[in-house]
Amino acid sequence: MNEKKKEQLENLKTKIEGIGISRVPARTKREFKDLAEAEFCSDYGMTLKWLIDQAKESGSIEVMAAKLLELDHRVSLLETTPKPKEEKQTRKLLDGRKIKIPNKEEENDGKI
């Protein structure tokens, strides 16, 4: 009976303190408390907030890294595929000759 009362007292104590989280491995709990003491003056709420922010940031970094890898793959594909040769347009004259029609850039050949 005495053990049960102690357990109830501990549960009540954790509820009064704030959030009661159960089934946490001892090592993880110790690391959490050490981090809270070292960085946040034993403020468990701010420690938890910081850890959640880090998890969100890590997730967004992974998404960005995946997008960068996809873009890198696309760029490498574009660099390795040969460029198609631009065929100049030709026009056939009545006498059978073919003449090349210059592009707009080549039209003046740099002359004004």
Secondary structure by P-SEA (a helix, b strand, c coil): caaaaaaaaaaaaaaaaccccccccaaaaaaaaaaaaaccccaaaaaaaaaaaaaaaaaaaaaaaaaaaaaaaaaaaaaaccccccccbbbbccccbbbbbbcccccccccc
